[in-house]
Amino acid sequence: MRVALLANLQKNAPTWPGMPEDRWDDLDSEETIAAILAALEAGGHEATYLEGNLSLLETLPRLQPDICFNICEGHWGDSREAQVPAILEMLRIPYTGSGVLTLALALDKPMTKRVLAYHNLPTPAFQTFERVTEPLDADMRFPLFVKPSREGTGMGVTAESIVHDETQLRIQLRRQFDKYDQPILVERFIEGREVTVGLIGNLTSPVAWRLPEDLEAPRISRGLHFFPPLEVDMSRYPEEEAGVYTSRIKTDLVYQFHYLCPAPLPAELVEELNWLAAATYRVTGCFDVGRIDFRLDAHDNNKPYILEINPLPGLNPGYSDLPLEARADGWTFEQLVNRILDEAVDRYALTEDSPATPIAA
């Protein structure tokens, strides 16, 4: 198949005086793009990279791809991860991964948590702040955790994100408002281990966007493959990171990433994490691939809390969580990339002989 790999390279991102130093930390490197292209070509596909911006309105009609492998993070706006998929849907081009609504939802952490709470899925109690002076809700108890509402790759997450009193809370709110200019999420801090569960596939249940009445029903995860959970080994990092999977660990220290995969967890806890991952995948409407992040409450028998879902998980073969989990499961990077593509091909019912939908120039 003719596959267009769509992404946003860090080197192509706009810059301006005074921009936050981590502004484009979630964009992709040339190393990642080269690895994905090589994997697609190893799978027998004709693969071409295209920058995921408005130039697609010109480049896609010229290329006429059968399908797009989308990992675009976008540059501007609250729903920036959904912008390229919206263009692809207007052009009627199939693409890998979740759709417009899911990508917009998942980037907005408070909105995602509202969906999880509606479905009685465990997520830390939270409050969204739109100004520094906004009063703290009476049911919010310290310690709390402060981070931007609409960023990824740990942007805004430091050891100082954990606050223990009103003074620290207001200082951290001011810092994040000044730096990110968006609503700030404040949630209960769950002290304990941090694990992530990657999964691939598509739900085959006839009811794919709500939980079944029988929560024990095996159909809740039918069609999904779960990778072994990965735990960040915080004991290997400097004490100043305060046991938090910070932005610094995800960027400056990324090539010294310390992790345990499979995470040393009891089988029954892994089963519970997989169930919660499938439930989150289901109620947020994910397709093809995703990753769900958890904290295990050290003060409540390792009870898992859902932190967030990432429907665009990183795909650097050397340090991104999902490829590391796949490797621990015996998959090569080429198998992972081509399985993501195959899931989308099956979902759209495409075949090698399927005529591509003509794209008007």
KANORBEL-V9800 format. One record per pair of residues at least 24 apart in sequence whose ideal C-beta (glycine too) atoms are under 8 Angstrom apart, sorted by the first residue. I is the first residue (numbers start at 1). J is the second residue. D is the distance in Angstrom with one decimal. If there is no record, write none. Layout:
i/j/d
I/J/D
I/J/D
This chain:
i/j/d
1/45/5.1
1/46/7.2
1/66/4.3
1/67/6.2
1/345/7.4
1/350/7.5
1/352/6.6
2/45/7.4
2/46/4.9
2/48/7.7
2/63/7.2
2/64/7.0
2/65/4.9
2/66/4.9
2/356/7.4
3/40/5.4
3/45/4.8
3/46/6.8
3/47/4.8
3/48/7.4
3/65/6.1
3/66/6.9
3/67/5.8
3/68/7.2
3/69/5.5
3/341/6.9
4/47/7.8
4/48/5.6
4/49/7.9
4/50/5.2
4/60/6.7
4/63/5.7
4/65/3.9
4/67/7.7
4/68/4.6
4/69/7.1
5/33/6.7
5/36/5.8
5/37/6.0
5/40/6.9
5/47/5.8
5/48/6.9
5/49/4.9
5/50/7.0
5/68/7.6
5/69/4.8
5/71/7.6
6/50/5.5
6/51/7.9
6/52/4.5
6/56/7.1
6/68/5.2
6/69/6.9
6/70/4.9
6/71/7.0
6/72/5.2
6/84/5.8
6/95/7.6
7/32/7.7
7/33/5.9
7/49/7.1
7/51/7.5
7/52/5.8
7/71/4.8
7/72/5.8
7/73/7.8
8/51/6.8
8/52/5.1
8/53/7.4
8/72/5.5
8/73/5.3
8/74/6.6
8/75/6.7
9/33/6.7
9/51/6.7
12/51/5.8
13/75/6.6
14/75/6.6
20/179/5.3
20/180/7.1
22/153/7.8
22/155/5.0
22/156/7.7
22/247/5.9
22/251/7.1
25/153/4.6
25/154/7.7
25/155/5.8
25/247/6.8
25/250/7.4
25/251/5.3
26/73/4.9
26/151/7.4
26/152/4.4
26/153/4.1
26/155/7.0
27/73/5.6
28/71/6.5
28/73/7.5
28/316/7.8
29/316/6.8
31/316/6.6
31/318/7.6
32/314/7.7
32/315/6.0
32/316/4.5
32/317/7.7
32/320/7.9
35/315/7.6
35/316/7.3
35/317/4.9
35/333/6.5
36/69/6.9
36/71/7.6
36/315/6.1
36/337/5.7
38/334/7.8
39/333/5.8
39/334/4.4
39/336/7.7
39/337/3.8
39/338/6.5
40/69/6.8
40/337/6.3
40/338/7.0
40/341/7.0
42/334/4.8
42/338/7.8
43/334/6.5
43/337/7.3
43/338/3.9
43/341/7.1
45/338/8.0
45/341/7.4
52/84/4.6
56/84/6.8
56/87/5.8
57/87/7.0
58/361/7.9
60/88/8.0
60/91/6.2
60/93/6.5
60/359/5.7
61/91/7.9
61/359/4.5
61/360/6.4
61/361/4.1
62/361/7.4
64/356/5.7
64/358/7.4
64/359/5.9
65/93/6.6
65/356/7.1
66/94/7.4
66/350/6.6
66/354/7.2
66/356/5.0
67/93/7.3
67/94/4.5
67/95/6.5
67/96/7.1
67/341/7.2
67/344/6.3
67/345/6.6
67/348/7.2
67/350/6.5
68/93/5.8
68/94/7.1
68/95/4.2
68/96/7.1
69/95/7.5
69/96/5.0
69/337/7.8
69/340/7.4
69/341/6.1
70/95/4.5
70/96/5.6
70/97/5.3
71/97/7.6
71/312/6.0
71/315/6.3
72/312/7.9
73/152/7.2
73/312/6.8
78/104/7.7
78/107/7.2
78/108/6.7
78/150/5.6
78/182/7.6
79/103/7.4
79/104/3.9
79/107/6.6
79/108/7.9
80/107/7.2
81/106/7.5
81/107/5.2
81/312/6.0
82/107/7.6
91/359/5.3
92/357/4.8
92/359/7.6
93/357/6.9
93/359/6.6
94/344/6.5
94/345/7.8
94/348/4.3
94/350/6.3
95/344/6.8
96/288/5.4
96/289/7.6
96/340/5.5
96/341/6.0
96/343/7.4
96/344/4.1
97/287/6.2
97/288/5.2
97/289/6.3
97/311/6.3
97/312/6.5
97/340/7.5
97/344/7.3
98/285/6.9
98/286/4.8
98/287/4.9
98/288/7.2
98/290/7.2
98/311/4.0
98/312/7.7
99/285/7.0
99/287/6.5
101/285/6.4
102/284/5.6
102/285/4.6
102/286/5.7
102/287/7.5
102/311/5.6
103/311/5.9
103/312/7.0
105/284/6.0
105/285/7.8
106/284/6.3
106/308/7.4
106/309/5.4
106/310/6.8
106/311/5.1
106/312/8.0
107/150/5.4
107/152/7.3
108/149/6.3
108/150/5.7
109/147/7.7
109/149/5.3
109/150/7.0
109/185/5.2
109/308/5.7
110/149/5.5
110/183/7.0
110/185/5.5
112/284/6.7
112/308/6.4
112/309/6.4
113/185/8.0
113/187/7.6
115/283/5.9
115/284/6.3
116/280/6.7
116/283/7.1
116/306/5.8
119/210/7.4
119/211/5.8
119/279/7.1
119/283/4.9
121/276/6.6
121/279/5.8
121/280/6.4
121/283/7.2
121/306/5.9
122/276/7.3
122/303/7.1
122/304/6.6
122/305/5.1
122/306/6.1
123/187/8.0
123/305/6.0
123/306/4.7
123/307/7.4
124/187/4.3
124/188/4.2
124/189/7.6
124/190/5.7
124/295/7.5
124/305/5.3
124/307/7.5
125/187/6.6
125/188/4.7
126/185/6.1
126/186/6.5
126/187/3.9
126/188/7.2
127/186/5.1
127/187/7.7
128/183/5.1
128/184/7.2
128/185/5.9
128/186/7.6
129/173/5.8
129/183/6.5
129/184/4.7
129/185/7.9
129/186/6.0
130/183/5.2
131/177/7.8
132/170/5.9
132/173/4.8
132/174/5.2
132/177/6.2
136/166/7.1
136/169/6.9
136/186/7.7
140/186/7.1
140/188/7.2
141/188/6.9
142/169/7.9
143/188/8.0
143/189/4.4
143/191/7.7
144/169/6.4
144/186/5.3
144/187/6.7
144/188/6.4
144/189/5.7
145/186/7.1
145/187/5.3
145/188/7.3
145/189/4.2
146/172/4.4
146/173/6.5
146/176/6.3
146/184/6.2
146/185/7.4
146/186/5.3
147/176/7.3
147/184/7.3
147/185/5.6
148/176/5.9
148/180/4.5
148/182/5.8
148/184/6.3
148/185/7.1
149/182/5.7
149/183/4.5
149/184/6.4
149/185/4.8
150/182/5.5
150/183/7.7
151/180/6.6
151/182/7.9
152/310/7.1
153/247/6.9
153/250/5.4
153/251/7.1
153/314/7.8
154/245/6.4
154/246/5.9
154/247/4.0
154/249/7.2
154/250/4.4
154/251/7.6
155/180/7.6
155/247/5.7
156/180/6.1
156/247/6.9
157/244/6.5
157/245/7.2
157/246/5.2
157/247/5.2
158/244/7.5
158/246/5.4
158/247/6.6
158/248/7.2
159/240/5.9
159/241/5.8
159/242/3.7
159/244/5.9
159/246/6.6
161/244/6.6
161/246/7.9
162/189/5.4
162/242/6.1
162/244/6.7
190/295/3.9
190/296/7.7
190/297/5.2
190/305/5.1
191/243/7.7
191/297/7.2
191/298/5.2
191/299/6.6
192/295/5.6
192/296/4.5
192/297/5.1
192/298/3.7
192/299/7.5
192/302/6.7
193/231/5.9
193/234/7.9
193/263/7.8
193/295/7.3
193/296/4.6
193/298/7.3
193/302/7.3
194/231/6.9
194/232/5.1
194/234/7.3
194/245/5.2
194/293/7.1
194/294/7.2
194/295/5.6
194/296/7.7
194/307/7.9
195/229/4.8
195/230/6.5
195/231/4.7
195/232/7.8
195/263/5.2
195/265/7.3
195/273/6.9
195/293/7.7
195/294/5.2
195/296/6.6
195/304/8.0
196/229/6.8
196/230/5.2
196/291/5.7
196/292/6.9
196/293/4.8
196/294/7.0
196/321/5.2
196/325/7.6
197/226/6.4
197/227/7.1
197/229/5.1
197/230/7.9
197/273/5.3
197/274/6.5
197/277/4.3
197/291/7.0
197/292/5.2
197/294/7.0
197/325/8.0
198/226/7.6
198/227/4.2
198/230/7.5
198/289/7.7
198/290/7.4
198/291/4.7
198/313/6.5
198/321/6.5
198/322/4.4
198/325/4.4
198/326/7.1
199/224/5.1
199/225/6.4
199/226/5.1
199/227/6.7
199/274/7.8
199/277/5.7
199/278/7.2
199/281/6.4
199/289/7.3
199/290/5.9
199/291/7.5
199/292/7.6
200/224/7.2
200/225/5.1
200/227/7.5
200/288/7.0
200/289/5.0
200/336/7.7
200/339/5.9
200/340/6.6
200/343/6.6
201/225/5.2
201/288/7.5
201/343/6.0
202/287/5.9
202/288/6.4
202/343/5.8
202/346/7.6
202/347/5.7
203/278/7.9
203/281/7.3
203/282/6.0
205/282/7.9
208/282/6.2
208/285/7.4
209/282/6.6
209/283/6.4
209/285/5.4
210/282/7.4
210/283/6.5
211/279/5.9
211/282/6.8
211/283/6.7
220/275/6.9
220/278/5.4
220/279/6.4
220/282/6.7
221/274/6.7
221/275/6.9
221/278/3.7
224/278/5.7
224/281/6.9
226/274/4.6
226/277/6.7
226/278/7.8
227/322/7.3
227/325/3.7
227/326/5.7
227/328/7.2
227/329/5.1
228/261/5.7
228/262/3.6
228/263/7.3
228/270/7.9
228/325/5.8
228/328/4.9
228/329/5.7
229/261/7.3
229/262/6.3
229/263/4.5
229/265/6.3
229/270/6.1
229/273/5.8
229/325/7.5
230/259/5.5
230/260/7.2
230/261/4.2
230/262/7.8
230/263/6.2
230/321/5.4
230/324/6.0
230/325/5.1
230/328/7.5
231/259/6.5
231/260/4.5
231/261/7.2
231/263/3.6
231/264/7.5
231/265/7.7
232/258/7.3
232/259/5.8
233/258/4.2
233/259/5.7
233/260/5.3
254/319/5.0
255/318/7.5
255/319/6.6
257/319/5.0
259/321/7.9
259/324/6.4
261/324/5.8
261/325/5.8
261/328/4.3
262/328/5.9
269/296/7.8
269/302/6.3
269/304/7.4
272/304/6.3
273/304/5.8
276/304/6.1
276/306/6.2
280/306/5.8
280/309/5.2
281/309/7.2
284/309/5.7
284/311/7.4
286/311/5.1
287/311/7.9
287/343/7.5
287/344/7.3
287/347/6.4
288/340/5.6
288/343/4.3
288/344/5.3
288/347/7.0
289/313/6.5
289/322/7.3
289/340/5.0
289/343/7.1
291/321/6.1
291/322/5.6
